[in-house]
Amino acid sequence: MGDAGSPPPPAHSSSSPPAHPQPVRSGLPSAHPTASFWQTSFPNPLAHHRSTPELPAHADVVVVGTGISGTFAVDELLKKKRHIARTTATATVKDLDHDDDDDDDDTSLTVLALDARTLCSAATGRNGGHLQPVIHNAPAHIIDFELRNFHHVEALALSASTFRGGGDGHHGNGDGNGNGHNSDHDESTRSSPSSSSSWCDFRRLEGCLGFWNEEYFQDAKRDLAATATATATATDKNKNKNKNTPVDDYAGLARVVEDAEELGALGLRVRSGAVGAIVQSVAASLSPYKLCVGVWRRLLERFEEKGKSAGDGRNTAAGTEASGARLSRHSLNLQTDTPVTALERVDSNSNSSSSSRGYGYGWILHTPRGSVHAHTVIVATNAYTSHLLPEFAPLIRPVQAQMSALIPPPPAPARDLAGRHTMNNTNTNNQEARKLIPMSYGFMGVGAMDRVMSDYLVQNPYDNTRISHHQHQHHLGDEDDDREHEHEREHKTDGIGGSYDGGGHLMFGGGRHLALHHGEGVWDDDFVDQAVERYLRSLPERLNLDLNLELDTRDKDEAAAVSSSQKQTPLLAIAASWTGIIGHSADGRPWVGGAPDRAGVFVCAGYTGHGMTNAPLCGRAVARRALRALALKGLMMEEEEEEEGKETTAGDVDVDVDVPPEYLITQERIERVLQAYA
């Protein structure tokens, strides 16, 4: 999910969040979540994908969660050749289990990815579609980190590689039920880099953070000025890891707008109480779901072996040559609809099956489909972290947030040369007549919002969602669910633009100040709040959606008369409404690194609704830590670059993944948070 503003700052900041509520331990993700429009409008044959019919018994690394953190963690694990030594004091694993001909498989890194539901079905597949690094209210090194994340995702989104994302369900080896993966290499999908990318709907634009609370706005201005002062006096340029934007240019990435006429030019409704805005030049909108599905598709094409599980994460390669040889020694096994119910430590001195075979696996992951032994575990479950790691309940709190896909209003009627409305306006519903909003928007301080809450808005491209509602819903549940959501659709198209079905949906989220208990402590995403939904449908009260429609030729006096005559702004029609769960960090910063007192378990979570410009490199960072843990156990022998000419994954271009020290999991940091609950 996502709040448009920056995450809650540390307690000493002028913008500190409210006092901590009591810790809440999360349960498992709901088995019947609300239907996210990101997912229903994009048929995905990988949704229920299982690489093998049965779970492997063992894996070197198990990644729990397939959202953006887990996606980039898996990509990092697999991007280079790493040879694994499976030795014990008395024998090698090859001596125990394999013939000499299987040497390559014996030295491969085995990675297993598990998801409780469908692929990327939680927050990443439910959020606001924002990619907006924080420019104000953060130290320079955190701005630097978020900018590195932004440019990393941007480079991937604009890549000429064949990241189709498996969107149409008619290609490759899939059977339509997620039991195969798309192996189509359609050259027609290659394109040169530009400011937009169709495969994940990436669109580079400005970001506008509007304020409806004067105190919040003045604090934001001071924070931006402090950022400018701090970056201007920075002398150690070696601390700047971001080559795209020098550290002393950060202040120039944002500007303050407070003139009423200028606010109106941004589209903000001054008459609704807008008092100011911060506009930044670095922002984008995209479909995070398409982004992750595209990466998973490429990873499976490169690293998955189809066939019967050999029990240790390495599939038997029967028929491999017929279906195309794997390009690397690594092995990837993806298992969806497989919730991890418990994480158990293995005593190295016990007589468990893993120890007796000499594997030295330190952890057992229990699922309803069986158990898996692992050397290292990456928990990339964000708001659900405390389900497997109860000690994280005070550190990361589940909070429900709500999203909507609003049908854009029709353009204003065209006029003839005399200024009269034309009776036969054939341009009303065509693509040329409709303009996308020029920015991504965030609204802060509306109504009873606290400093942490915000609304967030982007717009999808036009004409990309012409699939029938029944097709949208088919892979998410049974026919009863389809009929239920069809009923929801029917009674929510009574607003502006209700009969239009040409894409361009306004992806608008927020309204948490109206939700019961503000969504605090809620980990179920299987219901929506009707009061929040109505608030989201009232978007035109805060944003002039006619701002960039060239067909709207009303002069200022006429526009003012129309505005004053509208006692109540009509509601927009809604195509979909859904919820998702934010992982709110107790101190406002993500939690990245090893779990205390759990050697071999790593965490990347707690993004406080600001994961898109943090999670990619946090995922890569914990993957590198997991690999180092394997090396320290004497399991990883060496690392090699991929051979020249090999096809690339998302991570084959090296990127600096050093996370800010405030993100690292330390005992001192945990104790500071726990003191707040005392």
C-alpha positions in Angstrom: 0.0 0.0 0.0 1.3 3.5 0.5 1.1 6.9 2.0 2.1 9.7 -0.3 4.1 11.6 2.2 7.3 10.6 3.8 7.2 7.8 6.5 6.9 8.9 10.1 10.2 10.5 11.2 12.1 9.8 14.4 10.7 10.9 17.7 12.8 14.0 17.9 11.5 15.4 14.7 9.0 18.3 14.5 6.7 15.9 12.6 6.9 13.0 14.9 4.0 10.5 14.8 1.5 9.9 17.6 2.3 7.7 20.6 2.7 4.0 19.9 -0.5 1.9 20.3 -0.1 -1.5 21.9 1.8 -4.2 19.9 -0.3 -6.5 17.7 0.9 -9.8 16.4 -0.2 -10.4 12.9 -2.0 -13.5 11.7 -1.7 -15.1 8.2 -2.9 -13.2 5.2 -6.6 -13.6 4.6 -7.6 -16.5 2.5 -10.3 -14.5 0.7 -8.9 -11.0 0.1 -10.7 -8.2 -1.6 -10.0 -8.1 -5.4 -7.3 -5.6 -6.2 -7.8 -3.9 -9.6 -4.0 -4.2 -10.3 -4.4 -7.9 -10.3 -7.9 -8.4 -11.8 -7.1 -6.2 -14.8 -3.9 -8.1 -15.6 -4.5 -11.8 -16.2 -1.4 -13.6 -14.8 -0.7 -17.3 -15.5 1.8 -17.3 -12.7 -0.8 -16.4 -10.1 -1.1 -19.9 -8.7 2.3 -21.1 -10.0 4.0 -24.1 -8.5 7.3 -25.2 -10.0 6.8 -28.8 -8.7 3.8 -30.7 -7.6 5.3 -31.2 -4.1 7.4 -29.1 -1.9 11.1 -29.7 -2.0 12.4 -31.2 1.3 15.4 -28.9 1.4 16.7 -25.6 0.0 19.8 -23.4 0.6 17.7 -20.2 0.9 13.9 -20.0 1.4 12.3 -16.6 0.7 8.9 -16.1 2.4 6.9 -13.6 0.4 6.8 -12.7 -3.3 6.1 -9.0 -3.1 8.7 -6.4 -4.1 11.1 -7.2 -1.3 11.0 -11.0 -2.0 11.2 -10.4 -5.7 14.3 -8.4 -5.6 15.8 -10.6 -3.0 15.4 -13.7 -5.2 16.8 -11.8 -8.2 19.9 -10.9 -6.2 20.4 -14.5 -5.0 20.4 -15.8 -8.5 22.1 -13.1 -10.5 25.6 -14.6 -10.3 27.1 -18.1 -10.3 27.8 -19.2 -6.8 29.1 -22.7 -6.1 27.8 -24.5 -3.0 29.9 -27.0 -1.1 27.7 -29.6 0.5 30.3 -31.2 2.8 30.2 -32.7 6.3 33.0 -34.0 8.5 32.7 -37.5 7.0 31.2 -37.2 3.5 29.9 -34.9 0.8 26.3 -34.7 -0.1 27.2 -36.0 -3.6 28.5 -39.1 -2.0 25.3 -39.6 -0.1 22.7 -38.8 -2.8 24.1 -38.4 -6.3 26.1 -39.9 -9.1 29.2 -38.2 -10.5 27.2 -37.0 -13.5 25.2 -34.7 -11.3 28.1 -32.5 -10.2 26.6 -29.4 -11.6 23.4 -29.8 -9.7 25.3 -30.6 -6.5 27.1 -27.2 -6.7 24.0 -25.1 -7.5 22.4 -22.7 -5.2 18.8 -23.8 -4.5 16.3 -21.1 -3.8 12.7 -21.7 -2.8 10.1 -18.9 -2.7 6.9 -19.4 -0.8 3.7 -17.3 -0.8 0.7 -17.8 1.4 -1.6 -16.7 -1.5 -1.1 -16.0 -5.2 2.0 -14.4 -6.6 2.6 -10.9 -5.3 -1.0 -10.7 -3.9 -0.3 -8.7 -0.8 0.7 -5.0 -0.4 2.8 -4.8 -3.6 -0.1 -6.0 -5.7 -2.5 -3.7 -3.8 -0.7 -0.4 -3.3 -1.1 3.1 -4.8 1.2 2.7 -7.8 3.5 5.5 -6.6 7.3 5.6 -7.1 8.1 8.8 -5.2 11.3 9.2 -3.2 11.2 11.4 -0.2 13.0 14.7 -0.9 12.0 16.7 2.3 12.0 15.6 5.9 14.9 13.2 5.6 18.7 13.2 6.0 20.8 13.4 2.8 21.9 9.8 3.0 18.3 8.5 3.2 17.3 10.8 0.3 20.3 9.3 -1.5 19.1 5.7 -0.8 15.6 6.4 -2.0 16.9 8.0 -5.2 19.0 5.0 -5.8 15.9 2.8 -5.4 14.0 5.1 -7.8 16.6 5.0 -10.5 17.1 1.3 -10.1 13.4 0.6 -10.7 13.3 3.2 -13.5 16.2 1.5 -15.3 14.4 -1.9 -15.0 11.1 -0.5 -16.1 12.7 1.2 -19.2 14.8 -1.9 -19.9 14.8 -3.2 -23.5 14.8 -6.8 -22.1 11.7 -8.9 -22.8 9.9 -8.3 -19.6 6.4 -9.0 -20.9 5.1 -10.1 -17.5 3.0 -13.0 -19.0 0.0 -10.7 -19.3 -2.3 -12.3 -21.9 -2.3 -15.9 -20.7 -2.1 -17.2 -24.3 1.6 -17.8 -24.7 4.2 -20.1 -23.2 3.7 -23.3 -21.4 1.1 -22.2 -18.9 -2.2 -24.1 -18.9 -4.3 -21.2 -17.8 -4.3 -22.4 -14.2 -0.9 -21.2 -13.2 0.7 -24.6 -13.5 3.3 -23.6 -16.0 5.3 -20.5 -16.8 5.4 -18.3 -19.8 8.5 -18.9 -21.9 7.6 -16.7 -24.8 10.5 -14.5 -26.1 8.5 -12.1 -28.4 11.0 -9.8 -29.9 8.3 -7.3 -30.7 8.2 -6.4 -27.0 11.7 -4.9 -27.1 11.7 -1.1 -27.1 14.2 1.6 -26.7 14.3 3.4 -23.3 12.0 6.4 -23.0 10.2 8.3 -20.3 7.5 5.7 -20.3 7.3 1.9 -20.5 4.2 -0.1 -21.4 5.1 -3.5 -19.9 4.7 -2.2 -16.3 2.9 1.1 -17.1 5.9 3.2 -15.9 5.4 6.9 -16.4 7.9 9.5 -15.3 6.3 12.7 -14.0 6.3 15.3 -11.2 5.0 14.6 -7.8 2.7 17.0 -6.0 2.2 16.8 -2.2 -0.7 19.1 -1.3 -1.5 20.2 2.2 -4.9 21.0 3.7 -3.4 21.8 7.2 -1.4 25.0 7.7 0.7 23.6 10.5 1.7 20.5 8.6 2.6 22.7 5.6 4.8 25.0 7.6 6.5 22.1 9.2 7.1 20.6 5.7 8.6 23.9 4.5 11.0 24.0 7.4 12.0 20.3 6.8 12.6 21.1 3.2 14.7 24.1 4.1 16.7 22.0 6.6 17.3 19.4 3.9 18.6 22.2 1.6 20.9 23.5 4.3 22.3 20.0 5.2 23.0 19.0 1.7 24.5 22.3 0.8 27.1 21.9 3.5 27.8 18.3 2.8 31.5 17.9 2.0 32.0 14.2 2.0 30.8 13.4 -1.5 32.0 9.8 -1.1 28.9 9.3 1.0 26.7 9.9 -2.0 26.1 6.5 -3.7 23.7 7.9 -6.2 25.4 8.9 -9.5 22.3 10.2 -11.1 21.8 13.1 -8.7 24.8 14.7 -6.8 24.1 15.2 -3.2 24.3 19.0 -3.4 21.5 19.0 -6.0 18.9 17.4 -3.8 17.4 20.7 -2.6 16.8 21.6 -6.3 14.6 18.6 -6.8 11.6 20.2 -4.9 9.9 23.5 -4.8 7.3 25.1 -2.5 4.0 26.4 -3.9 1.7 28.5 -1.8 0.2 31.1 -4.1 -3.5 30.3 -4.6 -3.4 30.8 -8.3 -0.4 28.5 -8.6 -2.1 25.9 -6.4 -5.1 26.0 -8.8 -2.8 25.5 -11.7 -1.6 22.3 -10.1 -5.2 21.2 -9.9 -5.6 21.6 -6.1 -8.9 22.9 -5.0 -8.1 26.0 -2.9 -11.8 26.4 -2.1 -11.7 22.9 -0.4 -8.9 24.1 2.0 -5.7 23.5 0.1 -3.0 25.8 1.7 0.2 24.8 -0.1 2.2 22.1 -1.9 5.6 20.7 -2.3 6.3 19.7 -5.9 9.2 17.5 -6.8 10.7 16.6 -10.1 11.5 13.0 -9.4 8.5 10.8 -9.3 6.7 8.2 -11.4 3.6 6.0 -11.6 3.6 2.3 -12.5 2.0 -1.0 -11.8 4.1 -2.6 -9.1 2.2 -5.9 -9.7 3.2 -5.9 -13.4 6.8 -5.0 -12.5 7.1 -8.0 -10.1 5.3 -10.4 -12.3 7.6 -9.5 -15.2 10.7 -10.1 -13.0 9.3 -13.5 -11.8 8.6 -14.6 -15.3 12.2 -13.9 -16.4 13.6 -15.6 -13.3 11.5 -18.7 -13.9 12.5 -18.8 -17.6 16.2 -18.7 -16.6 16.4 -20.7 -13.4 13.4 -23.0 -13.0 13.7 -26.7 -13.8 10.4 -28.4 -14.6 9.9 -31.9 -13.3 9.4 -34.0 -10.3 11.1 -32.7 -7.1 14.2 -34.5 -6.1 13.5 -33.6 -2.5 16.4 -31.1 -2.0 15.3 -28.2 -4.1 16.9 -29.6 -7.2 14.3 -30.9 -9.6 14.8 -34.0 -11.7 15.5 -32.7 -15.2 13.5 -35.2 -17.2 12.6 -33.6 -20.5 14.7 -30.6 -19.8 16.4 -30.6 -23.2 13.0 -30.7 -24.9 11.8 -27.7 -23.1 15.0 -25.7 -23.2 18.1 -26.0 -21.0 18.6 -23.9 -18.0 21.1 -21.1 -18.4 22.6 -21.3 -15.0 23.5 -23.8 -12.3 21.1 -22.1 -9.9 17.7 -23.6 -9.2 14.5 -21.7 -8.4 11.4 -23.3 -7.1 8.3 -21.1 -6.7 5.4 -22.4 -4.6 2.3 -20.2 -4.3 -0.8 -20.9 -2.1 1.6 -22.2 0.6 1.4 -20.3 3.9 4.3 -20.8 6.3 2.6 -21.5 9.6 5.7 -21.8 11.8 9.5 -21.4 11.8 11.4 -23.9 13.8 15.1 -24.0 14.7 17.0 -27.2 14.1 19.3 -28.3 16.9 22.6 -29.1 15.2 23.2 -31.8 17.8 19.8 -33.4 17.3 19.0 -36.6 15.5 16.7 -34.9 13.0 16.6 -36.1 9.4 18.5 -33.0 8.2 21.4 -33.4 10.6 21.7 -37.1 10.2 22.1 -36.7 6.4 24.8 -34.1 7.0 23.1 -31.2 5.4 23.4 -28.9 8.5 20.2 -27.1 7.8 19.3 -24.7 10.6 15.6 -24.1 10.1 12.4 -25.9 9.3 9.5 -24.1 7.7 6.2 -25.7 8.4 3.3 -25.4 5.9 0.0 -27.2 5.4 1.6 -29.0 2.5 4.6 -30.3 4.4 7.9 -29.0 5.9 11.0 -27.6 4.3 14.6 -27.5 5.7 16.7 -24.4 5.0 20.1 -23.1 5.7 19.0 -19.5 5.6 15.5 -17.9 5.6 14.5 -14.4 4.3 11.3 -13.2 5.8 9.9 -10.7 3.3 6.4 -10.5 4.6 6.3 -6.8 5.7 3.1 -6.3 7.8 2.9 -10.1 8.5 6.4 -10.4 9.9 5.3 -10.9 13.5 3.3 -14.0 12.5 6.5 -15.9 12.1 8.7 -13.7 14.3 6.6 -12.7 17.3 9.4 -10.5 18.7 8.7 -8.1 15.8 5.1 -7.3 17.0 6.3 -4.1 18.9 8.4 -3.2 15.9 6.1 -3.6 12.9 2.4 -3.1 13.2 -0.2 -4.2 10.6 -2.4 -1.3 9.4 -5.2 -1.7 6.9 -5.3 0.8 4.0 -7.9 1.2 1.3 -7.6 1.7 -2.5 -10.0 2.4 -5.4 -9.9 2.3 -9.1 -12.1 5.3 -10.1 -13.6 5.7 -13.6 -12.3 9.0 -15.0 -14.9 11.7 -15.7 -15.7 12.4 -19.4 -14.0 15.4 -20.9 -15.9 18.6 -21.1 -18.1 19.0 -24.1 -16.4 20.4 -27.2 -17.4 23.9 -28.4 -17.7 25.4 -31.9 -16.0 28.6 -32.9 -18.8 30.7 -31.4 -18.3 29.0 -28.0 -21.4 26.9 -28.1 -21.5 23.3 -27.0 -21.5 20.9 -30.0 -24.5 18.5 -29.9 -22.6 15.6 -31.6 -19.4 15.3 -29.7 -17.7 12.2 -31.1 -14.5 12.9 -29.2 -16.0 12.4 -25.7 -14.7 8.8 -25.3 -11.8 8.6 -27.6 -8.2 8.5 -26.4 -7.2 11.8 -27.9 -9.9 13.7 -26.0 -8.8 12.3 -22.7 -5.6 13.6 -21.0 -3.8 11.9 -18.2 -3.3 13.9 -15.0 0.2 15.3 -15.3 1.5 14.4 -11.8 1.2 11.9 -9.1 -0.6 13.5 -6.1 -0.6 13.2 -2.4 -3.0 14.9 0.0 -2.0 15.6 3.6 -3.9 17.2 6.5 -7.4 16.6 5.0 -10.0 16.5 7.7 -8.9 14.6 10.8 -5.7 13.2 9.2 -2.7 13.0 11.5 0.8 13.6 10.3 1.3 10.0 9.2 -1.8 9.7 7.1 -2.2 10.8 3.5 -4.2 10.2 0.3 -2.4 9.2 -2.9 -3.3 9.3 -6.6 -1.9 8.2 -9.9 -3.6 7.4 -13.2 -3.4 4.3 -15.3 -2.9 4.5 -19.1 -6.1 4.6 -21.2 -7.4 1.7 -23.2 -5.5 -1.0 -21.3 -8.3 -2.6 -19.4 -11.0 -3.8 -21.7 -11.4 -7.2 -20.2 -14.8 -8.2 -18.9 -15.3 -8.2 -15.2 -16.0 -12.0 -15.2 -12.5 -12.5 -16.8 -11.0 -10.2 -14.2 -12.3 -12.2 -11.3 -12.0 -15.7 -12.6 -8.6 -16.6 -11.1 -9.2 -15.0 -7.7 -12.0 -17.2 -6.4 -15.0 -19.4 -7.1 -18.1 -18.4 -9.0 -19.9 -17.2 -5.9 -17.0 -14.7 -5.4 -17.4 -13.6 -9.0 -21.1 -12.9 -8.5 -20.5 -11.1 -5.3 -17.9 -8.7 -6.9 -20.1 -8.3 -10.0 -22.9 -7.1 -7.7 -20.4 -4.6 -6.1 -19.5 -3.3 -9.6 -23.2 -2.9 -10.6 -24.2 -0.7 -7.7 -21.1 1.6 -7.8 -21.2 2.8 -11.4 -23.8 5.5 -10.6 -21.3 8.3 -10.5 -19.6 10.4 -13.1 -18.4 8.4 -16.1 -20.1 5.2 -14.9 -20.6 3.7 -18.3 -17.1 4.2 -19.6 -14.7 1.3 -19.9 -11.6 2.6 -21.7 -8.9 2.5 -19.1 -7.3 5.6 -17.5 -8.6 4.6 -14.1 -7.7 6.9 -11.3 -5.9 4.8 -8.7 -6.8 6.7 -5.5 -6.1 5.5 -2.0 -6.2 6.8 1.5 -9.1 8.0 3.7 -7.7 6.2 6.6 -8.8 8.9 9.0 -12.3 7.8 8.4 -11.7 4.1 8.9 -12.7 2.3 12.1 -9.7 2.8 14.5 -7.8 4.2 11.5 -7.1 0.6 10.4 -4.7 0.1 13.2 -3.8 -3.4 14.2 -5.8 -4.9 11.3 -4.1 -7.6 9.1 -7.2 -8.7 7.2 -7.6 -7.4 3.7 -10.9 -9.2 3.1 -13.3 -6.2 3.6 -13.6 -2.5 2.7 -14.9 0.4 4.7 -17.9 2.0 3.0 -17.2 5.4 4.6 -13.7 5.4 3.2 -14.9 4.3 -0.2 -17.4 7.2 -0.4 -14.6 9.6 0.6 -12.4 8.2 -2.2 -15.1 8.7 -4.7 -15.3 12.3 -3.8 -11.9 13.0 -5.3 -13.1 16.0 -7.4 -13.7 17.9 -4.1 -9.9 18.1 -3.7 -8.6 17.9 -7.3 -9.7 19.6 -10.5 -9.8 16.6 -12.9 -10.6 18.9 -15.8 -7.3 20.8 -15.5 -5.5 19.3 -18.5 -8.5 18.6 -20.8 -7.9 20.8 -23.8 -11.6 20.5 -24.7 -12.5 22.4 -21.5 -12.6 26.0 -22.9 -14.6 27.7 -20.2 -13.3 31.1 -19.2 -12.5 31.9 -15.6 -15.8 33.6 -14.9 -17.9 30.8 -16.2 -15.8 28.2 -14.4 -16.2 30.1 -11.1 -19.9 30.3 -11.6 -20.1 26.6 -12.2 -18.0 25.9 -9.1 -20.1 28.1 -6.9 -23.3 26.6 -8.2 -22.2 23.1 -7.3 -23.5 22.6 -3.7 -22.1 19.1 -3.6 -19.5 17.6 -5.9 -20.8 14.4 -7.6 -19.1 11.1 -6.8 -17.0 9.4 -9.3 -18.1 6.0 -10.5 -15.9 3.2 -9.1 -14.6 0.1 -10.9 -13.1 -1.6 -7.9 -12.5 -1.1 -4.2 -10.1 -3.1 -2.1 -7.8 -3.1 0.9 -4.2 -4.0 1.7 -2.0 -4.1 4.8 0.8 -1.6 5.5 3.7 -2.6 7.7 4.0 0.4 10.0 7.5 0.7 11.6 7.5 1.8 15.3 10.3 4.3 14.6 9.4 5.1 11.0 12.3 3.3 9.4 12.4 -0.1 7.7 13.9 -3.1 9.5 16.6 -4.7 7.5 19.1 -7.4 8.5 19.4 -10.5 10.7 16.7 -11.4 13.2 18.2 -11.2 16.7 18.9 -14.6 18.3 17.9 -16.4 15.1 21.1 -17.1 13.2 20.4 -17.5 9.5 17.1 -15.7 9.5 16.9 -12.3 7.8 14.2 -9.6 7.6 13.3 -6.8 5.3 10.0 -5.2 6.3 8.3 -2.2 8.0 8.2 0.3 5.1 5.3 2.3 6.6 3.6 2.7 3.3 6.7 3.9 1.6 8.1 0.6 0.2 8.4 1.3 -3.5 11.5 3.5 -3.0 13.0 1.4 -0.2 12.1 -2.3 -0.7 14.0 -3.1 -3.9 17.5 -2.4 -2.5 16.5 -3.6 1.0 15.6 -6.9 -0.6 18.9 -7.1 -2.4 20.7 -6.2 0.8 19.3 -9.0 2.9 19.9 -11.4 0.0 23.6 -10.6 0.2 23.6 -11.0 3.9 22.0 -14.5 3.5 24.7 -15.4 1.0 27.4 -14.2 3.4 25.8 -16.4 6.1 26.1 -19.4 3.7 29.8 -18.5 3.2 30.5 -18.3 6.9 29.0 -21.8 7.3 31.5 -23.0 4.7 28.7 -23.7 2.2 29.3 -21.1 -0.5 32.7 -21.8 -2.1 33.1 -19.0 -4.7 31.3 -16.4 -6.7 31.7 -15.8 -10.4 30.3 -13.3 -12.9 27.8 -14.6 -15.4 29.3 -15.5 -18.7 29.4 -12.7 -21.3 26.4 -12.7 -23.6 24.1 -14.4 -21.2 20.6 -12.9 -20.9 20.2 -10.7 -17.9 17.8 -10.6 -15.0 16.7 -7.5 -13.2 19.8 -7.5 -11.1 22.6 -8.2 -13.5 23.7 -4.5 -13.4 25.5 -4.0 -10.2 23.9 -1.4 -7.9 25.0 -0.2 -4.5 22.7 -1.7 -1.9 24.2 -0.2 1.3 21.2 0.7 3.4 21.1 3.6 5.8 22.3 2.7 9.2 18.9 3.7 10.7 17.4 0.7 8.8 19.6 -1.9 10.3 18.3 -4.3 12.9 20.3 -3.8 16.1 19.6 -4.7 19.7 20.1 -1.0 20.7 17.5 0.1 18.2 15.0 -2.6 19.4 15.5 -1.5 23.0 14.8 2.1 22.1 11.5 1.1 20.6 10.6 -1.2 23.5 11.2 1.7 25.9 8.4 3.6 24.2 5.9 0.9 25.2 7.1 0.8 28.9 
